[in-house]
Amino acid sequence: MTLLIKGAGFREGYVRISGPGDGILKMLEFGRLGVLRGRPYEGDTGNREAVFDIIAGICRLEVAGGQAFDQVGGRSNPFSAGPTLICLPPGTRYRYAELPLPQAECVPARSSPMSC
């Protein structure tokens, strides 16, 4: 069994990287959410909570119910500053929009419904 999982590079939208059924991960799913300027991504956390790590760029996050968070993130690459993490509970509809940097990447790690 290998512990190295290589991603496929940037792609727009949600791309699952690994999760239950792929080997070692039983309760977590890792994926990549690529958002381009002018093309927001809309999603729902379903029956799981989700954690988004803004790898690079600046995003606007809108959550169902009217909450909006502007200027989320801000680093030019993963090594230029500390991470920005966003946690959303199960059953949350959300919309990510990229703001004025070339691209924003969010890496969601979704936990199982049984996690804390």
RAWOWO-V528621 format. One line per field, one symbol per residue. phi: phi as a letter, one per 40 degrees, with the letter a starting at -180 (. if undefined). Layout:
phi: ???
This chain:
phi: .bccbcccgcacgcbccaadgchccbbbbbabbcbbdgbcbbaacgcbcbbbbccagbbbbbbdhhcbbcfcghccacbcaccbbbbbcdgbcaabbcbdcdabbbbcbbcccccc
